[in-house]
Amino acid sequence: MYEIPQDLPPMVIASNVYSVDLTELDPTERQATSLKFENLVQATLLDLIDRGNLVFTDDTKQPKLQRVTDKGLADFEKEFLKMAMGNNKQLLVKNLFSDFKIDDKIYNSGEKAVRSAGNRVRKLLKCYLKLITENIHEIIEREQLPNNYRPVAKKELLCLYLSMLLMNLIVFASLGILAWIFLEYGLVFYQFVVSFFIAGGMLYYLLRKCKMVKRDGVLNEEGAENYYYWKSFANMLHEIAHLKDTEVEGVILWNRLLVYAAMFNCADKVTKTMKLRKITIDNPSMNAFVYQDMVYDFHASSHAFVGYGAAANSASSFSVSSGGSSGGGFSGGGGGGGGGAF
């Protein structure tokens, strides 16, 4: 339960096991995926800290990351660091990914300037994400990692389409009967209301599922086994606060658990458990992350990055409404609230 299925970089696991690439998580056009962009960003930063490529400086009030060595970095990780820090060797955590932030002053310069700035950021972001994704695919091929997915069969797609058609019929039938009974008798039969919402929810789920399997394929036998191991591992991380003392003692690589906990959106639970049980890590920067509550700084920074992408998307199609003003802009997410951990 505590053994990490594959000790690989988070983005490699995301691509190989979950069929989730950064190009699909692009903040300017987010798609339905099983992992979040901001969580992968946080996990990758933690992974590089754990491996000693990045360290925290001493200022705890304004946590700063320093790039100390490129030893052992893959090409995609070098591109990721360039995306995060630009050409800087040191940078405040809150200023990570600042190359993608549109200056609010640009909104006083007219539509053309705003659109140009938005398109520049969109193009830059897409370029990084595409390059990182391609480099990850090269690693997967070079390391001969298993191909966990196969194309969806026509019969499987047909079943999905028929299921969606059935849910559509139930939705419209329920709505039609409800309307007829209400108009004819002034009554509402809640059975039809319930069936309407259940069928509507199922239809939404099936639409998402159809889109995902057409894009990613479906798990093959080996892929299903690998996915099961990772799913069980993720569940353990989410339930780590409820583990018994003897179970916690069986956990050795807390540093790696913390990396993958960020990927699965539960690093706050792991850090709280570590503090409660006074568990320390040999790596001073990883220890600082736990005991100086830097989880919230990382949360704010990664969510701000997502905000920058959304702001760039809005700016690229910016227009001044009739009688409106070009002043003011789209907030890029600022530093985000410290609340809510990843």
Residue frames relative to the residue before (quaternion, step in Angstrom):
aa qw qx qy qz dx dy dz
M 1.0000 0.0000 0.0000 0.0000 0.00 0.00 0.00
Y 0.7504 0.3964 -0.2139 0.4838 3.60 1.04 -0.79
E 0.5600 0.6152 -0.3889 0.3960 3.57 1.25 -0.26
I 0.4196 -0.6975 0.5242 0.2504 3.54 -0.89 1.00
P 0.4939 -0.6992 0.4224 0.2981 3.62 -0.62 1.07
Q 0.7732 -0.0774 0.0826 0.6239 3.59 0.96 -0.91
D 0.2471 -0.7807 0.5552 0.1455 3.58 -0.61 1.09
L 0.2692 0.7450 -0.5434 0.2781 3.52 0.31 1.37
P 0.6595 -0.4900 0.3642 0.4385 3.61 -1.19 0.33
P 0.6218 -0.5942 0.3627 0.3589 3.61 -0.98 0.83
M 0.6799 0.4954 -0.3094 0.4433 3.60 0.91 -0.83
V 0.6124 0.5278 -0.3459 0.4763 3.58 1.16 -0.56
I 0.6337 0.5133 -0.3160 0.4849 3.58 1.01 -0.83
A 0.6402 0.5396 -0.3248 0.4399 3.58 0.92 -0.90
S 0.7063 0.4603 -0.2618 0.4699 3.57 0.91 -0.93
N 0.7454 0.4446 -0.2320 0.4392 3.57 0.80 -1.03
V 0.7699 0.3574 -0.1846 0.4954 3.60 0.88 -0.94
Y 0.7925 0.3099 -0.1456 0.5048 3.58 0.93 -0.91
S 0.3348 -0.7633 0.4823 0.2694 3.58 1.31 -0.13
V 0.4692 0.6367 -0.4525 0.4118 3.54 1.00 0.95
D 0.0578 -0.7965 0.6018 -0.0083 3.57 -0.64 1.17
L 0.6420 -0.5447 0.3743 0.3887 3.56 -1.21 0.49
T 0.6037 0.5633 -0.3683 0.4273 3.60 1.05 -0.62
E 0.6616 0.4813 -0.2983 0.4915 3.59 1.18 -0.55
L 0.6948 0.4509 -0.2589 0.4968 3.57 1.26 -0.45
D 0.2608 0.8072 -0.4897 0.2015 3.56 1.34 0.11
P 0.4210 -0.7394 0.4641 0.2461 3.64 -0.56 1.13
T 0.6336 0.5403 -0.3443 0.4337 3.60 1.17 -0.41
E 0.7955 0.0613 -0.0437 0.6012 3.59 1.23 -0.30
R 0.0444 -0.8665 0.4972 0.0030 3.55 0.65 1.15
Q 0.2036 -0.7748 0.5929 0.0815 3.52 -1.05 0.93
A 0.6082 -0.5426 0.4269 0.3918 3.55 -1.31 0.24
T 0.1551 0.7772 -0.5915 0.1485 3.58 -0.57 1.18
S 0.5639 -0.6274 0.4286 0.3235 3.56 -1.27 0.36
L 0.7359 0.2990 -0.2066 0.5713 3.59 1.28 -0.17
K 0.4067 -0.7207 0.5127 0.2290 3.56 -1.19 0.57
F 0.6075 -0.5812 0.4187 0.3434 3.53 -1.14 0.77
E 0.6990 0.4894 -0.2840 0.4373 3.57 0.77 -1.05
N 0.6445 0.5220 -0.3250 0.4543 3.60 1.06 -0.69
L 0.6428 0.5087 -0.3198 0.4750 3.59 1.04 -0.74
V 0.6158 0.5374 -0.3333 0.4700 3.56 1.09 -0.74
Q 0.6722 0.4964 -0.2902 0.4664 3.58 0.88 -0.97
A 0.6667 0.5114 -0.3007 0.4512 3.58 0.92 -0.93
T 0.6551 0.5121 -0.3135 0.4586 3.58 1.00 -0.80
L 0.6276 0.5195 -0.3304 0.4766 3.59 1.01 -0.78
L 0.6662 0.4964 -0.2979 0.4702 3.59 0.92 -0.90
D 0.6198 0.5471 -0.3348 0.4521 3.57 1.03 -0.79
L 0.6885 0.4719 -0.2778 0.4755 3.59 0.94 -0.88
I 0.6054 0.5200 -0.3494 0.4909 3.59 1.17 -0.54
D 0.6622 0.5167 -0.3013 0.4514 3.56 0.91 -0.93
R 0.7135 0.4412 -0.2503 0.4833 3.59 1.03 -0.76
G 0.5654 -0.6594 0.3514 0.3493 3.58 1.30 0.05
N 0.4710 0.6730 -0.4499 0.3504 3.60 1.21 0.18
L 0.7569 0.1995 -0.1140 0.6118 3.54 1.21 -0.63
V 0.0489 -0.7778 0.6249 0.0458 3.57 -1.16 0.63
F 0.4514 -0.6371 0.5433 0.3085 3.52 -1.28 0.40
T 0.3723 -0.6777 0.5757 0.2658 3.58 -1.12 0.65
D 0.7209 -0.5091 0.2842 0.3747 3.58 -1.29 0.22
D 0.5961 0.6022 -0.3716 0.3793 3.60 1.11 -0.55
T 0.1976 -0.8235 0.5240 0.0905 3.58 -0.25 1.27
K 0.6144 0.5528 -0.3601 0.4327 3.60 1.14 -0.51
Q 0.7665 0.1349 -0.0759 0.6233 3.55 1.13 -0.70
P 0.1768 -0.8332 0.5113 0.1146 3.62 0.34 1.19
K 0.0926 -0.7981 0.5953 -0.0098 3.51 -0.90 1.06
L 0.2679 -0.7531 0.5813 0.1524 3.56 -1.03 0.83
Q 0.1275 -0.7810 0.6088 0.0570 3.54 -1.04 0.84
R 0.3210 -0.7269 0.5787 0.1837 3.55 -0.94 0.94
V 0.1138 -0.8597 0.4975 0.0200 3.58 -0.25 1.27
T 0.8099 -0.0340 0.0352 0.5846 3.61 1.08 -0.58
D 0.3264 -0.7301 0.5671 0.1968 3.54 -1.22 0.61
K 0.3488 0.7666 -0.4772 0.2510 3.56 1.30 0.16
G 0.8374 0.1862 -0.1592 0.4885 3.55 -0.86 1.01
L 0.5020 0.6634 -0.4278 0.3534 3.58 1.25 0.00
A 0.3613 -0.6900 0.5851 0.2260 3.54 -1.05 0.82
D 0.6831 -0.4887 0.3387 0.4240 3.58 -1.23 0.36
F 0.6696 0.5036 -0.3217 0.4411 3.60 0.90 -0.85
E 0.6417 0.5183 -0.3264 0.4615 3.59 1.12 -0.62
K 0.6090 0.5286 -0.3453 0.4801 3.58 1.12 -0.62
E 0.6551 0.4949 -0.3057 0.4822 3.57 1.00 -0.82
F 0.6242 0.5392 -0.3331 0.4568 3.57 1.04 -0.79
L 0.6723 0.4878 -0.2991 0.4697 3.60 0.91 -0.88
K 0.6215 0.5191 -0.3401 0.4781 3.57 1.08 -0.67
M 0.6345 0.5181 -0.3154 0.4790 3.57 1.07 -0.76
A 0.7143 0.4660 -0.2525 0.4570 3.58 0.96 -0.87
M 0.8356 0.2297 -0.0668 0.4946 3.57 0.86 -0.99
G 0.4048 -0.6949 0.4955 0.3283 3.58 1.22 -0.17
N 0.7409 -0.3455 0.2837 0.5013 3.58 -0.87 -0.98
N 0.4544 0.7017 -0.4364 0.3327 3.58 1.29 0.19
K 0.3598 -0.7046 0.5694 0.2233 3.55 -1.15 0.69
Q 0.7659 0.1519 -0.1017 0.6164 3.57 1.24 -0.51
L 0.0968 0.7925 -0.5960 0.0856 3.56 -1.05 0.72
L 0.5086 -0.6138 0.5056 0.3301 3.53 -1.09 0.76
V 0.5768 -0.5996 0.4230 0.3590 3.57 -1.01 0.78
K 0.6688 0.5144 -0.3063 0.4408 3.58 0.96 -0.83
N 0.7029 0.4462 -0.2644 0.4867 3.60 1.24 -0.36
L 0.3697 0.7202 -0.5031 0.3025 3.59 1.22 0.22
F 0.8329 0.1855 -0.1694 0.4931 3.57 -1.13 0.73
S 0.3297 0.7866 -0.4745 0.2180 3.59 1.22 0.38
D 0.5152 0.6339 -0.4238 0.3913 3.63 1.22 -0.24
F 0.7019 0.4605 -0.2554 0.4796 3.58 1.23 -0.43
K 0.5394 0.6154 -0.4036 0.4092 3.56 1.29 0.11
I 0.3080 -0.7459 0.5646 0.1732 3.56 -0.86 0.99
D 0.4518 -0.6931 0.4956 0.2643 3.57 -0.79 1.05
D 0.5052 -0.6766 0.4483 0.2934 3.58 -0.81 1.00
K 0.5846 0.6057 -0.3726 0.3906 3.60 1.13 -0.60
I 0.5692 0.6228 -0.3805 0.3786 3.58 1.16 -0.57
Y 0.6191 0.5774 -0.3429 0.4072 3.58 1.17 -0.58
N 0.6236 0.5041 -0.3457 0.4873 3.58 1.29 -0.06
S 0.6272 0.5900 -0.3067 0.4056 3.57 1.30 -0.05
G 0.6471 -0.5422 0.3190 0.4307 3.58 1.24 0.19
E 0.7167 -0.4893 0.3074 0.3904 3.52 -1.32 0.46
K 0.6673 0.5334 -0.3164 0.4125 3.56 0.82 -0.99
A 0.6739 0.4951 -0.2917 0.4645 3.57 0.94 -0.91
V 0.6461 0.5197 -0.3152 0.4617 3.57 1.01 -0.84
R 0.6706 0.4922 -0.2983 0.4680 3.57 0.89 -0.93
S 0.6323 0.5374 -0.3261 0.4528 3.55 1.01 -0.81
A 0.6592 0.5000 -0.3011 0.4741 3.58 0.97 -0.88
G 0.6532 0.5200 -0.3076 0.4564 3.57 0.97 -0.87
N 0.6790 0.4867 -0.2861 0.4693 3.57 0.92 -0.91
R 0.6110 0.5521 -0.3480 0.4480 3.58 1.09 -0.73
V 0.6838 0.4773 -0.2838 0.4735 3.59 0.88 -0.96
R 0.6307 0.5332 -0.3306 0.4568 3.60 0.98 -0.84
K 0.6736 0.5000 -0.2901 0.4605 3.56 0.89 -0.98
L 0.6549 0.5175 -0.3054 0.4582 3.57 0.97 -0.91
L 0.6656 0.5074 -0.2960 0.4604 3.57 0.92 -0.94
K 0.6726 0.4975 -0.2976 0.4599 3.58 0.87 -0.96
C 0.6174 0.5513 -0.3364 0.4492 3.57 1.06 -0.75
Y 0.6646 0.4930 -0.2939 0.4785 3.59 0.92 -0.92
L 0.6891 0.4974 -0.2908 0.4394 3.57 0.79 -1.02
K 0.6466 0.5143 -0.3165 0.4661 3.58 1.02 -0.79
L 0.6716 0.5009 -0.2965 0.4584 3.57 0.92 -0.93
I 0.6455 0.5120 -0.3156 0.4706 3.59 0.97 -0.86
T 0.6557 0.5176 -0.3071 0.4560 3.58 0.93 -0.92
E 0.6591 0.5058 -0.3092 0.4628 3.59 0.92 -0.88
N 0.6564 0.5117 -0.3085 0.4605 3.58 0.99 -0.84
I 0.6308 0.5229 -0.3275 0.4705 3.59 1.07 -0.73
H 0.6435 0.5172 -0.3192 0.4653 3.59 0.98 -0.82
E 0.6230 0.5359 -0.3331 0.4623 3.58 1.08 -0.72
I 0.6389 0.5192 -0.3210 0.4682 3.59 1.03 -0.81
I 0.6438 0.5313 -0.3187 0.4490 3.58 0.94 -0.91
E 0.6749 0.4746 -0.2874 0.4864 3.59 1.00 -0.82
R 0.6749 0.5102 -0.3001 0.4406 3.57 0.90 -0.93
E 0.7205 0.4155 -0.2354 0.5028 3.57 1.00 -0.86
Q 0.3475 -0.7743 0.4618 0.2577 3.57 1.35 -0.03
L 0.1514 0.7851 -0.5734 0.1786 3.53 0.87 1.02
P 0.5923 -0.6116 0.3786 0.3631 3.61 -1.00 0.72
N 0.4015 -0.6660 0.5692 0.2670 3.54 -1.16 0.66
N 0.1998 -0.8517 0.4796 0.0688 3.56 -0.21 1.31
Y 0.7419 0.3829 -0.2078 0.5097 3.60 1.24 -0.21
R 0.1481 -0.7507 0.6368 0.0950 3.54 -1.26 0.54
P 0.6070 -0.5499 0.4053 0.4062 3.62 -1.15 0.42
V 0.5106 -0.6389 0.4757 0.3236 3.57 -1.06 0.71
A 0.4367 -0.7101 0.4939 0.2471 3.59 -0.92 0.95
K 0.6236 -0.5566 0.3960 0.3802 3.58 -1.18 0.58
K 0.6336 0.5385 -0.3295 0.4472 3.58 1.03 -0.80
E 0.6502 0.5138 -0.3096 0.4663 3.59 1.04 -0.81
L 0.6433 0.5080 -0.3164 0.4775 3.56 1.03 -0.80
L 0.6260 0.5439 -0.3310 0.4502 3.57 1.01 -0.82
C 0.6402 0.5203 -0.3195 0.4663 3.59 0.98 -0.83
L 0.6421 0.5176 -0.3189 0.4670 3.57 1.01 -0.81
Y 0.6666 0.5050 -0.2999 0.4590 3.57 0.91 -0.93
L 0.6556 0.5036 -0.3126 0.4678 3.59 0.98 -0.83
S 0.6300 0.5277 -0.3263 0.4670 3.58 1.05 -0.77
M 0.6602 0.4967 -0.3077 0.4720 3.58 0.98 -0.84
L 0.6255 0.5337 -0.3315 0.4626 3.57 1.05 -0.78
L 0.6472 0.5188 -0.3130 0.4625 3.58 0.98 -0.87
M 0.6639 0.4947 -0.3058 0.4701 3.59 0.92 -0.89
N 0.6098 0.5489 -0.3398 0.4598 3.57 1.08 -0.74
L 0.6623 0.5098 -0.3000 0.4599 3.56 0.92 -0.93
I 0.6570 0.5071 -0.3103 0.4636 3.58 0.97 -0.86
V 0.6342 0.5357 -0.3266 0.4519 3.58 0.98 -0.86
F 0.7333 0.4233 -0.2497 0.4698 3.57 0.73 -1.05
A 0.6223 0.5303 -0.3458 0.4603 3.60 1.06 -0.67
S 0.6548 0.5092 -0.3069 0.4666 3.58 0.94 -0.90
L 0.6682 0.4971 -0.2977 0.4668 3.56 0.94 -0.91
G 0.6635 0.5144 -0.3029 0.4510 3.58 0.97 -0.87
I 0.6709 0.4875 -0.2978 0.4728 3.59 0.92 -0.90
L 0.6233 0.5404 -0.3334 0.4565 3.57 1.02 -0.82
A 0.6772 0.4930 -0.2903 0.4627 3.57 0.88 -0.98
W 0.6611 0.5154 -0.3100 0.4485 3.60 0.92 -0.89
I 0.6748 0.4878 -0.2991 0.4661 3.61 0.88 -0.95
F 0.6654 0.5052 -0.3123 0.4522 3.57 0.95 -0.86
L 0.6934 0.4683 -0.2817 0.4696 3.59 0.91 -0.90
E 0.7046 0.4745 -0.2636 0.4570 3.58 1.03 -0.80
Y 0.8349 0.1746 -0.0464 0.5200 3.57 0.88 -0.99
G 0.4348 -0.7094 0.4584 0.3122 3.60 1.24 -0.16
L 0.5663 0.5922 -0.3764 0.4324 3.58 1.21 0.49
V 0.2216 -0.7452 0.6117 0.1463 3.54 -1.31 0.44
F 0.1772 -0.7724 0.6029 0.0920 3.58 -0.71 1.08
Y 0.3548 -0.7918 0.4605 0.1875 3.54 -0.35 1.28
Q 0.5173 0.6295 -0.4243 0.3952 3.59 1.21 -0.34
F 0.6832 0.4716 -0.2833 0.4802 3.57 1.03 -0.82
V 0.5880 0.5540 -0.3645 0.4631 3.59 1.16 -0.59
V 0.6618 0.5059 -0.2944 0.4685 3.56 0.95 -0.96
S 0.6729 0.4925 -0.3039 0.4608 3.59 0.87 -0.92
F 0.6055 0.5616 -0.3451 0.4460 3.59 1.11 -0.72
F 0.7216 0.4408 -0.2556 0.4687 3.58 0.81 -1.00
I 0.6300 0.5220 -0.3410 0.4629 3.60 1.01 -0.72
A 0.6790 0.4790 -0.2876 0.4762 3.57 0.88 -0.95
G 0.6308 0.5356 -0.3273 0.4562 3.58 1.06 -0.76
G 0.6562 0.5063 -0.3009 0.4718 3.56 1.01 -0.86
M 0.6540 0.5088 -0.3032 0.4706 3.56 1.00 -0.85
L 0.6317 0.5350 -0.3263 0.4564 3.56 1.03 -0.80
Y 0.6414 0.5199 -0.3151 0.4680 3.58 0.98 -0.88
Y 0.6530 0.5145 -0.3054 0.4643 3.58 0.96 -0.92
L 0.6823 0.4957 -0.2891 0.4529 3.58 0.89 -0.93
L 0.6171 0.5401 -0.3413 0.4594 3.58 1.07 -0.71
R 0.6535 0.4988 -0.3000 0.4838 3.58 0.98 -0.90
K 0.6586 0.5231 -0.3020 0.4487 3.55 0.94 -0.96
C 0.6498 0.5248 -0.3077 0.4557 3.56 0.96 -0.90
K 0.6573 0.5130 -0.3036 0.4610 3.56 0.95 -0.90
M 0.6832 0.5018 -0.2842 0.4480 3.57 0.95 -0.91
V 0.6998 0.4592 -0.2944 0.4613 3.62 0.86 -0.88
K 0.6115 0.5295 -0.3552 0.4684 3.60 1.11 -0.57
R 0.6889 0.4728 -0.2681 0.4795 3.56 1.09 -0.75
D 0.8162 0.3026 -0.1166 0.4781 3.58 0.79 -1.07
G 0.4374 -0.6322 0.5093 0.3868 3.58 1.09 -0.66
V 0.4513 -0.6591 0.5169 0.3078 3.58 -1.27 -0.28
L 0.6256 -0.5615 0.3931 0.3726 3.55 -1.19 0.57
N 0.3032 -0.7083 0.6007 0.2135 3.55 -1.02 0.80
E 0.7637 -0.3848 0.2350 0.4620 3.60 -1.26 0.00
E 0.6866 0.4601 -0.2824 0.4870 3.58 0.88 -0.93
G 0.6416 0.5375 -0.3150 0.4475 3.55 1.04 -0.80
A 0.6341 0.5324 -0.3251 0.4568 3.57 1.03 -0.81
E 0.6434 0.5154 -0.3177 0.4685 3.58 1.05 -0.77
N 0.6644 0.4960 -0.2995 0.4720 3.58 0.93 -0.91
Y 0.6404 0.5244 -0.3156 0.4639 3.55 1.01 -0.87
Y 0.6343 0.5376 -0.3259 0.4500 3.59 0.99 -0.85
Y 0.6482 0.5181 -0.3224 0.4554 3.61 0.94 -0.88
W 0.6903 0.4701 -0.2821 0.4721 3.58 0.92 -0.91
K 0.6233 0.5351 -0.3369 0.4600 3.57 1.05 -0.74
S 0.6502 0.5052 -0.3057 0.4781 3.60 0.98 -0.84
F 0.6408 0.5216 -0.3125 0.4687 3.56 1.03 -0.85
A 0.6542 0.5070 -0.3067 0.4700 3.59 0.96 -0.87
N 0.6352 0.5265 -0.3270 0.4609 3.59 1.00 -0.79
M 0.6252 0.5345 -0.3307 0.4627 3.57 1.04 -0.79
L 0.6519 0.5162 -0.3154 0.4572 3.58 0.95 -0.86
H 0.6590 0.5076 -0.3069 0.4626 3.57 0.99 -0.81
E 0.7465 0.3788 -0.2021 0.5084 3.59 1.12 -0.66
I 0.3359 0.8026 -0.4578 0.1831 3.57 1.27 0.12
A 0.6080 0.5701 -0.3544 0.4239 3.60 1.10 -0.60
H 0.7138 0.4500 -0.2452 0.4774 3.58 1.19 -0.52
L 0.4409 0.7014 -0.4627 0.3153 3.59 1.25 0.10
K 0.4978 -0.6426 0.4953 0.3064 3.55 -1.14 0.65
D 0.6917 -0.4891 0.3332 0.4139 3.57 -1.27 0.43
T 0.6726 0.5012 -0.3018 0.4532 3.57 0.90 -0.90
E 0.6424 0.5165 -0.3205 0.4666 3.57 1.11 -0.69
V 0.6452 0.5186 -0.3177 0.4624 3.58 1.01 -0.83
E 0.6272 0.5447 -0.3306 0.4480 3.58 1.04 -0.75
G 0.6385 0.5398 -0.3193 0.4460 3.57 1.19 -0.50
V 0.5898 0.5545 -0.3678 0.4576 3.58 1.27 -0.20
I 0.1494 -0.8192 0.5512 0.0526 3.59 -0.66 1.10
L 0.7877 0.3278 -0.1626 0.4956 3.58 0.67 -1.11
W 0.0665 -0.8356 0.5452 0.0095 3.57 0.45 1.20
N 0.5971 0.5762 -0.3651 0.4221 3.58 1.08 -0.65
R 0.6921 0.4539 -0.2836 0.4843 3.59 0.95 -0.84
L 0.5942 0.5596 -0.3599 0.4520 3.57 1.09 -0.68
L 0.6458 0.5348 -0.3145 0.4451 3.55 1.02 -0.85
V 0.6210 0.5469 -0.3329 0.4521 3.58 1.03 -0.80
Y 0.7374 0.4122 -0.2349 0.4807 3.57 0.78 -1.02
A 0.5610 0.5779 -0.3909 0.4455 3.58 1.19 -0.45
A 0.6164 0.5326 -0.3408 0.4694 3.58 1.08 -0.71
M 0.6399 0.5369 -0.3119 0.4529 3.55 1.01 -0.85
F 0.7622 0.3543 -0.1811 0.5106 3.58 1.04 -0.81
N 0.5494 -0.6818 0.3677 0.3132 3.56 1.22 0.57
C 0.6585 0.4871 -0.3427 0.4600 3.60 0.97 0.75
A 0.2354 0.7935 -0.5285 0.1888 3.61 1.08 0.61
D 0.5932 0.5713 -0.3748 0.4257 3.60 1.08 -0.61
K 0.6495 0.5182 -0.3170 0.4573 3.60 1.00 -0.80
V 0.6621 0.4985 -0.3059 0.4686 3.56 0.99 -0.82
T 0.6671 0.4944 -0.3135 0.4609 3.61 0.90 -0.86
K 0.6343 0.5240 -0.3335 0.4603 3.60 1.00 -0.75
T 0.6490 0.5098 -0.3098 0.4722 3.57 0.99 -0.83
M 0.6519 0.5186 -0.3135 0.4558 3.57 0.98 -0.85
K 0.6708 0.4850 -0.3018 0.4729 3.58 0.96 -0.84
L 0.6419 0.5372 -0.3188 0.4447 3.56 0.98 -0.86
R 0.7709 0.3325 -0.1680 0.5167 3.58 0.98 -0.85
K 0.4289 -0.7469 0.4251 0.2784 3.56 1.35 0.29
I 0.2856 0.7520 -0.5279 0.2724 3.55 0.91 0.99
T 0.1136 -0.8063 0.5792 0.0399 3.58 -0.79 0.99
I 0.3055 -0.7252 0.5929 0.1710 3.54 -1.33 0.45
D 0.5634 -0.6289 0.4173 0.3361 3.58 -1.02 0.77
N 0.6422 0.5140 -0.3181 0.4714 3.57 1.08 -0.72
P 0.4149 -0.7461 0.4585 0.2470 3.66 -0.45 1.18
S 0.6625 0.5106 -0.3158 0.4480 3.60 0.99 -0.77
M 0.6417 0.4939 -0.3224 0.4903 3.59 1.04 -0.73
N 0.6256 0.5307 -0.3268 0.4692 3.56 1.08 -0.75
A 0.6438 0.5158 -0.3130 0.4706 3.57 1.03 -0.83
F 0.6032 0.5661 -0.3515 0.4382 3.57 1.04 -0.76
V 0.6968 0.4715 -0.2661 0.4704 3.57 0.98 -0.89
Y 0.8149 0.3475 -0.1525 0.4381 3.55 0.61 -1.17
Q 0.7041 0.3876 -0.2783 0.5258 3.60 1.23 -0.11
D 0.4857 -0.7270 0.3907 0.2881 3.55 1.27 0.56
M 0.2452 0.7937 -0.5212 0.1958 3.57 0.96 0.80
V 0.4013 0.7135 -0.4643 0.3381 3.54 1.32 -0.05
Y 0.6848 0.4892 -0.2875 0.4573 3.58 1.01 -0.79
D 0.6133 0.5311 -0.3478 0.4701 3.59 1.13 -0.60
F 0.6515 0.4979 -0.3106 0.4809 3.57 1.01 -0.79
H 0.6112 0.5533 -0.3355 0.4558 3.54 1.04 -0.81
A 0.6891 0.4877 -0.2823 0.4556 3.56 0.83 -1.01
S 0.6699 0.5203 -0.2998 0.4367 3.58 0.93 -0.92
S 0.6972 0.4684 -0.2827 0.4632 3.59 0.86 -0.92
H 0.6548 0.4905 -0.3187 0.4786 3.57 1.04 -0.70
A 0.5916 0.5435 -0.3651 0.4705 3.58 1.14 -0.56
F 0.6145 0.5531 -0.3350 0.4520 3.58 1.05 -0.79
V 0.6353 0.5081 -0.3159 0.4883 3.57 0.98 -0.85
G 0.6481 0.5264 -0.3080 0.4561 3.55 1.03 -0.83
Y 0.6146 0.5444 -0.3475 0.4529 3.58 1.06 -0.73
G 0.6512 0.5189 -0.3088 0.4596 3.56 1.00 -0.83
A 0.6592 0.5004 -0.3021 0.4730 3.56 0.98 -0.88
A 0.6469 0.5195 -0.3145 0.4611 3.57 1.02 -0.82
A 0.6387 0.5209 -0.3225 0.4656 3.58 1.02 -0.80
N 0.6314 0.5366 -0.3227 0.4575 3.55 1.02 -0.79
S 0.6687 0.4858 -0.2907 0.4820 3.58 0.99 -0.88
A 0.6651 0.5199 -0.3058 0.4402 3.56 0.96 -0.90
S 0.6276 0.5697 -0.3409 0.4066 3.60 1.03 -0.73
S 0.7551 0.2732 -0.1810 0.5678 3.59 1.22 -0.41
F 0.2566 0.8114 -0.4861 0.1987 3.56 1.24 0.53
S 0.0978 0.7669 -0.6321 0.0516 3.56 -1.09 0.75
V 0.4155 -0.6886 0.5381 0.2522 3.53 -1.15 0.67
S 0.3729 -0.7345 0.5207 0.2245 3.57 -0.66 1.07
S 0.6832 -0.4940 0.3479 0.4101 3.53 -1.24 0.47
G 0.8294 0.1357 -0.1277 0.5266 3.54 -0.70 1.10
G 0.5531 0.6270 -0.3886 0.3872 3.58 1.30 -0.05
S 0.4375 -0.6717 0.5331 0.2706 3.50 -1.34 -0.04
S 0.4253 -0.6963 0.5125 0.2675 3.54 -1.10 0.63
G 0.4812 0.6765 -0.4326 0.3516 3.56 1.25 -0.04
G 0.7308 0.3802 -0.3060 0.4772 3.52 -1.25 0.42
G 0.1465 -0.8207 0.5482 0.0661 3.54 -1.10 0.49
F 0.6053 -0.5064 0.4487 0.4194 3.47 -1.32 -0.38
S 0.3953 -0.7063 0.5281 0.2569 3.55 -0.75 0.94
G 0.3573 -0.7515 0.5170 0.2005 3.55 -0.88 0.91
G 0.7001 -0.4418 0.2891 0.4807 3.56 1.12 0.31
G 0.2977 -0.7877 0.4960 0.2119 3.55 1.32 -0.12
G 0.7090 -0.3512 0.3008 0.5325 3.52 -0.87 -0.93
G 0.4086 -0.7026 0.4837 0.3248 3.56 1.23 -0.16
G 0.5633 -0.5881 0.4359 0.3831 3.57 -1.11 0.43
G 0.5229 -0.6337 0.4635 0.3320 3.54 -1.10 0.56
G 0.5770 0.6219 -0.3723 0.3764 3.56 1.20 -0.45
G 0.7651 0.3412 -0.2627 0.4786 3.53 -1.23 0.45
A 0.0908 -0.8336 0.5437 0.0367 3.55 -0.22 1.15
F 0.5123 -0.6501 0.4590 0.3230 3.53 -1.21 0.43
